[in-house]
Amino acid sequence: MKNLLNYINARFSLTNNDNSLLEKCFIAMDTPSQTKLLEAGQIERYIYFLSEGIVKGYQNIDGKLVIQHLVSEQDFFTSLDSFMEETPASDYYETITDCKLIKISKPDFELLQENTSFWNDFVKAVTNEHLNCKLDRVKDFQILTAKERYIKFINQNPKLVLNVSVDNIASYLGIEPQSLSRIRKQVAF
């Protein structure tokens, strides 16, 4: 819980009441590696904050797993449309490593909206950060070569490079695993 409170307090000044309400609304959980947190067709019931570990988000497209998210520590994740609209998700979320997660349900999310002055602004800020990351990723696919995307990934995500399989990284970068293996041999750091 401390990591979450530090994350929020770094962006907004919270009162003691705000902190107490956050502690009541969020639930901490330790989750072993390779645990599915969400499967396609289920309705997402939580927004997660990843305190420790690595999580992947993916879709199964014609039998092929397409990694869309590699979530590292100190970040939020969810199937947002499913959570907000209470509709079946099209994606899966699964832990790659053992994880310490903090989750909030929709009723508690709405409780924070109604009873704090910071929550709506905080949610907007986090949503905008994630949107900007997605836009950057789309732009990278349009203008960078596979090698350039991999080098950028290494520079921005050194912990992920060490703890995520080549297959998952390749899928995330839109590269075939064999091509990524060749690229990795070319890149000497």
Helices and strands as residue ranges (DSSP letters): H 2-9, H 16-25, E 26-31, E 36-38, E 46-52, E 55-61, E 64-71, E 75-77, H 80-85, E 92-95, E 99-105, H 106-115, H 119-143, H 146-156, H 158-163, H 166-173, H 177-186
